[in-house]
Amino acid sequence: MLLGLPDFEILFPASVGEASAMLAEHGIEAKLLAGGSDLLIAMKHKKKLPRVLINIKRIPGLKDIKTDADGTLVIGALATSADIAAAPDVPEASSALRQAAEVLGTTQIRNIGTIGGNLGNASPSAEFAPPLLCLDAGLTCAGPDGERFLPLDQFFLGPGRSALGPAEVITEIRVPPPPAGAADTYVKHSLRRMDVAMASAAILAAMDGERAATVRIALGAVAPTPFRALKAEAVLSGHPVTEQLIAAAAEAATDESTPIDDIRGYAGYRRGVVRDLVAAGLRQVLAAAGGNEKASA
Ligand SMILES: Cc1cc2nc3c(=O)[nH]c(=O)nc-3n(C[C@H](O)[C@H](O)[C@H](O)COP(=O)(O)OP(=O)(O)OC[C@H]3O[C@@H](n4cnc5c(N)ncnc54)[C@H](O)[C@@H]3O)c2cc1C
Protein backbone atom coordinates (compact mmCIF):
# COMPACT_ATOMS: atom_id res chain seq x y z
CA MET A 1 0.00 0.00 0.00
CA LEU A 2 1.34 3.44 -0.94
CA LEU A 3 1.16 5.87 1.95
CA GLY A 4 0.94 9.61 1.25
CA LEU A 5 2.57 12.36 3.23
CA PRO A 6 0.37 14.71 5.26
CA ASP A 7 0.45 18.42 4.36
CA PHE A 8 3.40 20.46 5.58
CA GLU A 9 5.27 23.67 4.90
CA ILE A 10 8.98 23.35 4.04
CA LEU A 11 11.66 25.90 4.89
CA PHE A 12 15.25 26.05 3.64
CA PRO A 13 17.57 27.78 6.12
CA ALA A 14 20.89 29.00 4.70
CA SER A 15 22.77 28.63 8.00
CA VAL A 16 22.65 26.75 11.27
CA GLY A 17 21.69 30.01 13.02
CA GLU A 18 18.70 30.41 10.70
CA ALA A 19 17.66 26.76 11.25
CA SER A 20 17.79 27.24 15.02
CA ALA A 21 15.79 30.50 14.78
CA MET A 22 13.14 28.68 12.68
CA LEU A 23 12.94 25.89 15.29
CA ALA A 24 12.54 28.51 18.04
CA GLU A 25 9.81 30.32 16.06
CA HIS A 26 7.71 27.27 15.17
CA GLY A 27 8.26 25.27 18.40
CA ILE A 28 6.79 21.78 18.60
CA GLU A 29 5.10 22.19 15.21
CA ALA A 30 8.50 22.06 13.46
CA LYS A 31 11.05 19.30 12.80
CA LEU A 32 14.48 19.34 11.23
CA LEU A 33 14.69 17.33 8.02
CA ALA A 34 18.00 15.81 6.89
CA GLY A 35 17.85 12.64 4.73
CA GLY A 36 14.22 12.07 5.75
CA SER A 37 14.66 8.27 5.92
CA ASP A 38 13.29 8.20 9.49
CA LEU A 39 11.12 11.30 9.60
CA LEU A 40 9.22 11.00 6.31
CA ILE A 41 8.33 7.39 7.07
CA ALA A 42 7.09 8.36 10.54
CA MET A 43 4.99 11.09 8.87
CA LYS A 44 3.56 8.66 6.32
CA HIS A 45 2.52 6.39 9.20
CA LYS A 46 1.14 9.45 11.05
CA LYS A 47 3.44 8.77 14.02
CA LYS A 48 4.89 12.27 13.67
CA LEU A 49 2.91 15.15 12.17
CA PRO A 50 5.07 18.28 12.05
CA ARG A 51 3.38 21.21 10.29
CA VAL A 52 6.76 22.72 9.33
CA LEU A 53 9.82 20.87 8.01
CA ILE A 54 13.15 22.69 8.23
CA ASN A 55 15.34 21.16 5.53
CA ILE A 56 18.97 21.58 6.61
CA LYS A 57 20.53 19.80 3.63
CA ARG A 58 21.44 23.03 1.83
CA ILE A 59 23.42 24.44 4.76
CA PRO A 60 27.06 24.49 3.64
CA GLY A 61 29.88 22.88 5.63
CA LEU A 62 27.82 20.28 7.53
CA LYS A 63 28.91 17.31 5.42
CA ASP A 64 32.69 17.49 5.96
CA ILE A 65 34.66 14.65 7.55
CA LYS A 66 38.12 15.72 8.73
CA THR A 67 40.73 15.17 11.41
CA ASP A 68 41.70 18.13 13.63
CA ALA A 69 45.32 18.88 14.55
CA ASP A 70 44.85 17.15 17.94
CA GLY A 71 43.69 13.93 16.21
CA THR A 72 39.97 14.45 16.87
CA LEU A 73 37.86 13.04 14.02
CA VAL A 74 35.12 15.56 13.18
CA ILE A 75 32.11 14.25 11.25
CA GLY A 76 29.60 16.80 9.95
CA ALA A 77 26.00 16.03 10.92
CA LEU A 78 24.97 15.80 7.25
CA ALA A 79 27.57 13.15 6.39
CA THR A 80 25.69 10.08 5.14
CA SER A 81 26.49 6.49 6.06
CA ALA A 82 27.98 6.09 2.56
CA ASP A 83 30.19 9.18 3.13
CA ILE A 84 31.41 7.73 6.45
CA ALA A 85 32.04 4.25 5.02
CA ALA A 86 34.17 5.80 2.25
CA ALA A 87 35.97 8.53 4.23
CA PRO A 88 39.75 7.92 4.35
CA ASP A 89 40.02 9.37 7.89
CA VAL A 90 37.45 7.06 9.47
CA PRO A 91 39.22 3.67 9.60
CA GLU A 92 42.19 5.44 11.21
CA ALA A 93 39.99 6.38 14.14
CA SER A 94 37.84 3.30 14.30
CA SER A 95 36.96 0.17 12.35
CA ALA A 96 33.71 -0.07 14.32
CA LEU A 97 32.46 3.26 13.00
CA ARG A 98 33.14 2.21 9.42
CA GLN A 99 31.52 -1.19 10.01
CA ALA A 100 28.37 0.48 11.40
CA ALA A 101 28.23 2.77 8.35
CA GLU A 102 28.54 -0.27 6.07
CA VAL A 103 25.74 -2.33 7.64
CA LEU A 104 23.15 0.42 8.20
CA GLY A 105 20.01 -0.32 6.13
CA THR A 106 20.25 -0.62 2.36
CA THR A 107 22.41 1.08 -0.26
CA GLN A 108 19.64 3.65 -0.83
CA ILE A 109 19.36 4.40 2.90
CA ARG A 110 23.14 4.62 3.29
CA ASN A 111 23.22 7.14 0.44
CA ILE A 112 20.55 9.39 1.93
CA GLY A 113 20.48 8.89 5.73
CA THR A 114 22.78 11.10 7.78
CA ILE A 115 24.65 10.53 11.02
CA GLY A 116 22.94 13.60 12.54
CA GLY A 117 19.54 12.08 11.72
CA ASN A 118 20.59 8.67 13.03
CA LEU A 119 21.50 10.15 16.42
CA GLY A 120 18.83 12.89 16.37
CA ASN A 121 16.11 10.26 16.04
CA ALA A 122 17.32 8.84 19.41
CA SER A 123 16.33 5.28 18.56
CA PRO A 124 17.62 2.57 20.95
CA SER A 125 18.91 0.76 17.84
CA ALA A 126 20.69 3.77 16.25
CA GLU A 127 23.55 2.12 14.39
CA PHE A 128 26.18 4.76 15.04
CA ALA A 129 25.55 5.00 18.78
CA PRO A 130 27.46 1.93 20.10
CA PRO A 131 30.74 2.61 18.24
CA LEU A 132 30.60 6.31 19.13
CA LEU A 133 29.87 5.53 22.81
CA CYS A 134 32.93 3.24 22.88
CA LEU A 135 35.00 6.05 21.38
CA ASP A 136 33.83 8.57 24.03
CA ALA A 137 32.44 10.79 21.26
CA GLY A 138 30.38 13.92 21.74
CA LEU A 139 28.19 16.25 19.74
CA THR A 140 28.47 19.92 18.92
CA CYS A 141 24.98 21.39 19.21
CA ALA A 142 24.08 24.88 18.03
CA GLY A 143 21.12 26.78 19.43
CA PRO A 144 19.84 30.26 20.22
CA ASP A 145 22.49 30.67 22.97
CA GLY A 146 25.36 29.55 20.73
CA GLU A 147 27.26 26.27 20.60
CA ARG A 148 27.76 23.66 23.30
CA PHE A 149 29.48 20.28 23.51
CA LEU A 150 27.32 17.37 24.63
CA PRO A 151 29.01 14.04 25.49
CA LEU A 152 27.14 11.25 23.69
CA ASP A 153 26.68 9.30 26.94
CA GLN A 154 24.49 12.20 28.15
CA PHE A 155 22.54 12.56 24.90
CA PHE A 156 20.07 9.62 24.88
CA LEU A 157 17.24 9.93 27.44
CA GLY A 158 14.78 7.29 26.21
CA PRO A 159 13.23 5.95 22.99
CA GLY A 160 12.90 9.01 20.72
CA ARG A 161 14.04 11.36 23.51
CA SER A 162 17.36 13.18 23.73
CA ALA A 163 19.03 15.96 25.69
CA LEU A 164 18.94 18.21 22.61
CA GLY A 165 17.26 21.54 23.36
CA PRO A 166 14.05 22.38 21.45
CA ALA A 167 15.82 24.82 19.10
CA GLU A 168 19.16 23.01 18.88
CA VAL A 169 20.76 21.50 15.78
CA ILE A 170 23.49 18.83 15.90
CA THR A 171 26.25 20.28 13.71
CA GLU A 172 29.06 17.75 14.16
CA ILE A 173 30.17 14.60 15.92
CA ARG A 174 33.56 14.82 17.63
CA VAL A 175 35.51 11.57 18.09
CA PRO A 176 38.68 11.81 20.18
CA PRO A 177 41.62 9.57 19.19
CA PRO A 178 41.21 6.04 20.61
CA PRO A 179 43.65 4.86 23.32
CA ALA A 180 47.08 3.90 21.91
CA GLY A 181 47.09 0.40 20.44
CA ALA A 182 43.31 0.00 20.75
CA ALA A 183 41.28 -2.12 18.38
CA ASP A 184 37.51 -2.03 18.01
CA THR A 185 34.66 -3.74 16.21
CA TYR A 186 30.90 -3.43 15.68
CA VAL A 187 28.68 -6.51 15.56
CA LYS A 188 24.97 -6.50 14.76
CA HIS A 189 22.25 -9.13 14.67
CA SER A 190 19.11 -8.50 12.61
CA LEU A 191 16.55 -10.74 10.94
CA ARG A 192 17.52 -9.57 7.45
CA ARG A 193 20.69 -7.69 6.57
CA MET A 194 18.82 -4.44 5.83
CA ASP A 195 16.80 -4.47 9.05
CA VAL A 196 17.53 -2.38 12.12
CA ALA A 197 19.35 -4.30 14.83
CA MET A 198 17.66 -6.80 17.11
CA ALA A 199 20.79 -6.38 19.22
CA SER A 200 24.14 -4.78 18.50
CA ALA A 201 27.45 -4.28 20.29
CA ALA A 202 30.58 -2.23 19.84
CA ILE A 203 33.71 -3.38 21.64
CA LEU A 204 36.98 -1.49 22.05
CA ALA A 205 40.06 -2.82 23.83
CA ALA A 206 43.71 -1.96 24.37
CA MET A 207 46.27 -4.25 25.98
CA ASP A 208 49.10 -3.64 28.42
CA GLY A 209 51.21 -6.79 28.16
CA GLU A 210 48.93 -9.65 29.11
CA ARG A 211 46.37 -7.40 30.76
CA ALA A 212 43.40 -5.75 29.13
CA ALA A 213 44.28 -2.13 29.91
CA THR A 214 41.05 -0.67 28.52
CA VAL A 215 37.82 -2.47 27.67
CA ARG A 216 34.76 -0.61 26.48
CA ILE A 217 31.48 -2.30 25.56
CA ALA A 218 28.42 -0.44 24.23
CA LEU A 219 25.11 -2.09 23.40
CA GLY A 220 22.26 -1.13 21.07
CA ALA A 221 18.60 -2.17 20.79
CA VAL A 222 18.50 -3.96 24.16
CA ALA A 223 17.50 -1.11 26.50
CA PRO A 224 15.53 2.16 26.22
CA THR A 225 18.75 3.83 25.02
CA PRO A 226 22.09 2.68 23.61
CA PHE A 227 24.43 2.42 26.62
CA ARG A 228 27.89 1.48 27.89
CA ALA A 229 27.84 -1.85 29.74
CA LEU A 230 30.10 -0.61 32.55
CA LYS A 231 29.82 -3.69 34.78
CA ALA A 232 30.84 -5.93 31.89
CA GLU A 233 33.77 -3.62 31.12
CA ALA A 234 34.94 -3.84 34.75
CA VAL A 235 35.05 -7.65 34.59
CA LEU A 236 37.97 -7.51 32.13
CA SER A 237 39.56 -4.06 32.49
CA GLY A 238 42.93 -4.29 34.20
CA HIS A 239 42.89 -8.11 34.30
CA PRO A 240 44.88 -10.76 32.43
CA VAL A 241 42.74 -11.98 29.52
CA THR A 242 41.27 -15.46 29.89
CA GLU A 243 38.41 -17.25 28.16
CA GLN A 244 36.66 -17.45 31.54
CA LEU A 245 36.78 -13.66 31.97
CA ILE A 246 35.56 -13.11 28.42
CA ALA A 247 32.57 -15.37 29.17
CA ALA A 248 31.99 -13.57 32.48
CA ALA A 249 32.08 -10.16 30.77
CA ALA A 250 29.59 -11.38 28.13
CA GLU A 251 27.33 -12.66 30.91
CA ALA A 252 27.56 -9.32 32.76
CA ALA A 253 26.63 -7.46 29.56
CA THR A 254 23.62 -9.77 29.21
CA ASP A 255 22.57 -8.96 32.80
CA GLU A 256 22.86 -5.21 32.11
CA SER A 257 20.55 -5.48 29.08
CA THR A 258 16.84 -4.82 29.51
CA PRO A 259 15.41 -5.71 26.09
CA ILE A 260 11.71 -5.79 25.28
CA ASP A 261 9.64 -8.25 23.26
CA ASP A 262 8.80 -6.63 19.94
CA ILE A 263 8.24 -7.41 16.29
CA ARG A 264 11.98 -8.00 15.82
CA GLY A 265 12.51 -10.52 18.61
CA TYR A 266 11.70 -11.73 22.11
CA ALA A 267 13.55 -10.28 25.10
CA GLY A 268 15.00 -13.67 26.10
CA TYR A 269 16.30 -14.30 22.61
CA ARG A 270 17.85 -10.82 22.48
CA ARG A 271 19.66 -11.42 25.77
CA GLY A 272 21.16 -14.58 24.29
CA VAL A 273 22.23 -12.59 21.23
CA VAL A 274 23.95 -10.02 23.47
CA ARG A 275 25.93 -12.80 25.17
CA ASP A 276 27.09 -14.18 21.82
CA LEU A 277 27.83 -10.79 20.22
CA VAL A 278 29.84 -9.53 23.19
CA ALA A 279 31.85 -12.75 23.56
CA ALA A 280 32.64 -12.90 19.84
CA GLY A 281 33.43 -9.17 19.68
CA LEU A 282 35.72 -9.37 22.71
CA ARG A 283 37.65 -12.33 21.31
CA GLN A 284 38.10 -10.54 17.99
CA VAL A 285 39.15 -7.21 19.45
CA LEU A 286 41.44 -8.63 22.13
CA ALA A 287 43.18 -10.71 19.46
CA ALA A 288 43.57 -7.64 17.24
CA ALA A 289 44.96 -5.65 20.19
CA GLY A 290 47.47 -8.46 20.70
CA GLY A 291 46.12 -10.01 23.86
CA ASN A 292 44.11 -13.16 23.69
CA GLU A 293 46.46 -15.92 22.71
CA LYS A 294 45.66 -17.38 26.15
CA ALA A 295 41.92 -16.83 25.69
CA SER A 296 41.85 -18.76 22.46
CA ALA A 297 44.30 -21.45 23.68
C1 LIG B 1 14.49 0.66 4.97
C2 LIG B 1 15.16 1.34 6.13
C3 LIG B 1 16.19 0.68 6.77
C4 LIG B 1 16.84 1.30 7.85
N1 LIG B 1 17.83 0.62 8.48
C5 LIG B 1 18.46 1.17 9.52
C6 LIG B 1 19.50 0.46 10.19
O1 LIG B 1 19.85 -0.68 9.84
N2 LIG B 1 20.11 1.06 11.26
C7 LIG B 1 19.72 2.31 11.70
O2 LIG B 1 20.31 2.81 12.66
N3 LIG B 1 18.75 3.00 11.07
C8 LIG B 1 18.11 2.48 10.01
N4 LIG B 1 17.12 3.16 9.37
C9 LIG B 1 16.73 4.49 9.90
C10 LIG B 1 17.38 5.70 9.19
O3 LIG B 1 17.57 5.45 7.83
C11 LIG B 1 18.72 6.14 9.81
O4 LIG B 1 18.57 6.33 11.19
C12 LIG B 1 19.28 7.41 9.16
O5 LIG B 1 20.63 7.58 9.49
C13 LIG B 1 18.48 8.64 9.56
O6 LIG B 1 19.06 9.79 8.98
P1 LIG B 1 18.23 10.86 8.15
O7 LIG B 1 19.18 11.90 7.72
O8 LIG B 1 17.42 10.22 7.09
O9 LIG B 1 17.26 11.42 9.31
P2 LIG B 1 15.88 12.20 9.18
O10 LIG B 1 14.77 11.26 8.88
O11 LIG B 1 16.02 13.39 8.30
O12 LIG B 1 15.74 12.72 10.69
C14 LIG B 1 15.55 11.82 11.77
C15 LIG B 1 15.32 12.62 13.06
O13 LIG B 1 16.49 13.33 13.44
C16 LIG B 1 16.25 14.73 13.48
N5 LIG B 1 17.45 15.34 12.91
C17 LIG B 1 17.97 15.18 11.66
N6 LIG B 1 19.12 15.85 11.54
C18 LIG B 1 19.34 16.48 12.72
C19 LIG B 1 20.37 17.34 13.20
N7 LIG B 1 21.43 17.68 12.45
N8 LIG B 1 20.25 17.84 14.45
C20 LIG B 1 19.21 17.46 15.24
N9 LIG B 1 18.21 16.65 14.85
C21 LIG B 1 18.28 16.17 13.60
C22 LIG B 1 15.00 14.97 12.64
O14 LIG B 1 14.27 16.12 13.07
C23 LIG B 1 14.22 13.69 12.92
O15 LIG B 1 13.53 13.79 14.15
C24 LIG B 1 16.44 2.60 8.29
C25 LIG B 1 15.41 3.26 7.61
C26 LIG B 1 14.77 2.64 6.56
C27 LIG B 1 13.67 3.39 5.85
The ligand as an SDF file (V2000), in Angstrom:
LIG
                    3D

 53 58  0  0  0  0  0  0  0  0999 V2000
   14.4880    0.6620    4.9660 C   0  0  0  0  0  0  0  0  0  0  0  0
   15.1610    1.3390    6.1280 C   0  0  0  0  0  0  0  0  0  0  0  0
   16.1890    0.6820    6.7720 C   0  0  0  0  0  0  0  0  0  0  0  0
   16.8390    1.3030    7.8500 C   0  0  0  0  0  0  0  0  0  0  0  0
   17.8350    0.6160    8.4760 N   0  0  0  0  0  0  0  0  0  0  0  0
   18.4600    1.1730    9.5240 C   0  0  0  0  0  0  0  0  0  0  0  0
   19.4990    0.4610   10.1940 C   0  0  0  0  0  0  0  0  0  0  0  0
   19.8500   -0.6750    9.8440 O   0  0  0  0  0  0  0  0  0  0  0  0
   20.1050    1.0620   11.2600 N   0  0  0  0  0  0  0  0  0  0  0  0
   19.7210    2.3140   11.6970 C   0  0  0  0  0  0  0  0  0  0  0  0
   20.3080    2.8100   12.6600 O   0  0  0  0  0  0  0  0  0  0  0  0
   18.7480    3.0020   11.0700 N   0  0  0  0  0  0  0  0  0  0  0  0
   18.1130    2.4810   10.0080 C   0  0  0  0  0  0  0  0  0  0  0  0
   17.1220    3.1620    9.3700 N   0  0  0  0  0  0  0  0  0  0  0  0
   16.7320    4.4900    9.9030 C   0  0  0  0  0  0  0  0  0  0  0  0
   17.3850    5.7000    9.1930 C   0  0  0  0  0  0  0  0  0  0  0  0
   17.5700    5.4530    7.8330 O   0  0  0  0  0  0  0  0  0  0  0  0
   18.7230    6.1360    9.8090 C   0  0  0  0  0  0  0  0  0  0  0  0
   18.5720    6.3330   11.1910 O   0  0  0  0  0  0  0  0  0  0  0  0
   19.2770    7.4150    9.1570 C   0  0  0  0  0  0  0  0  0  0  0  0
   20.6320    7.5760    9.4860 O   0  0  0  0  0  0  0  0  0  0  0  0
   18.4770    8.6380    9.5600 C   0  0  0  0  0  0  0  0  0  0  0  0
   19.0630    9.7900    8.9850 O   0  0  0  0  0  0  0  0  0  0  0  0
   18.2250   10.8570    8.1500 P   0  0  0  0  0  0  0  0  0  0  0  0
   19.1780   11.9040    7.7220 O   0  0  0  0  0  0  0  0  0  0  0  0
   17.4250   10.2170    7.0920 O   0  0  0  0  0  0  0  0  0  0  0  0
   17.2580   11.4180    9.3100 O   0  0  0  0  0  0  0  0  0  0  0  0
   15.8790   12.1980    9.1820 P   0  0  0  0  0  0  0  0  0  0  0  0
   14.7710   11.2550    8.8850 O   0  0  0  0  0  0  0  0  0  0  0  0
   16.0180   13.3850    8.2970 O   0  0  0  0  0  0  0  0  0  0  0  0
   15.7420   12.7180   10.6930 O   0  0  0  0  0  0  0  0  0  0  0  0
   15.5540   11.8170   11.7660 C   0  0  0  0  0  0  0  0  0  0  0  0
   15.3170   12.6160   13.0600 C   0  0  0  0  0  0  0  0  0  0  0  0
   16.4930   13.3250   13.4350 O   0  0  0  0  0  0  0  0  0  0  0  0
   16.2490   14.7340   13.4820 C   0  0  0  0  0  0  0  0  0  0  0  0
   17.4500   15.3440   12.9130 N   0  0  0  0  0  0  0  0  0  0  0  0
   17.9680   15.1760   11.6640 C   0  0  0  0  0  0  0  0  0  0  0  0
   19.1160   15.8480   11.5370 N   0  0  0  0  0  0  0  0  0  0  0  0
   19.3400   16.4840   12.7200 C   0  0  0  0  0  0  0  0  0  0  0  0
   20.3680   17.3450   13.1990 C   0  0  0  0  0  0  0  0  0  0  0  0
   21.4280   17.6820   12.4460 N   0  0  0  0  0  0  0  0  0  0  0  0
   20.2510   17.8390   14.4520 N   0  0  0  0  0  0  0  0  0  0  0  0
   19.2110   17.4630   15.2440 C   0  0  0  0  0  0  0  0  0  0  0  0
   18.2140   16.6550   14.8530 N   0  0  0  0  0  0  0  0  0  0  0  0
   18.2830   16.1670   13.5970 C   0  0  0  0  0  0  0  0  0  0  0  0
   14.9960   14.9700   12.6420 C   0  0  0  0  0  0  0  0  0  0  0  0
   14.2750   16.1190   13.0730 O   0  0  0  0  0  0  0  0  0  0  0  0
   14.2170   13.6940   12.9170 C   0  0  0  0  0  0  0  0  0  0  0  0
   13.5290   13.7880   14.1500 O   0  0  0  0  0  0  0  0  0  0  0  0
   16.4420    2.5980    8.2870 C   0  0  0  0  0  0  0  0  0  0  0  0
   15.4120    3.2650    7.6110 C   0  0  0  0  0  0  0  0  0  0  0  0
   14.7670    2.6420    6.5560 C   0  0  0  0  0  0  0  0  0  0  0  0
   13.6750    3.3880    5.8520 C   0  0  0  0  0  0  0  0  0  0  0  0
  1  2  1  0
  2  3  1  0
  2 52  2  0
  3  4  2  0
  4  5  1  0
  4 50  1  0
  5  6  2  0
  6  7  1  0
  6 13  1  0
  7  8  2  0
  7  9  1  0
  9 10  1  0
 10 11  2  0
 10 12  1  0
 12 13  2  0
 13 14  1  0
 14 15  1  0
 14 50  1  0
 15 16  1  0
 16 17  1  0
 16 18  1  0
 18 19  1  0
 18 20  1  0
 20 21  1  0
 20 22  1  0
 22 23  1  0
 23 24  1  0
 24 25  2  0
 24 26  1  0
 24 27  1  0
 27 28  1  0
 28 29  2  0
 28 30  1  0
 28 31  1  0
 31 32  1  0
 32 33  1  0
 33 34  1  0
 33 48  1  0
 34 35  1  0
 35 36  1  0
 35 46  1  0
 36 37  1  0
 36 45  1  0
 37 38  2  0
 38 39  1  0
 39 40  1  0
 39 45  2  0
 40 41  1  0
 40 42  2  0
 42 43  1  0
 43 44  2  0
 44 45  1  0
 46 47  1  0
 46 48  1  0
 48 49  1  0
 50 51  2  0
 51 52  1  0
 52 53  1  0
M  END
$$$$
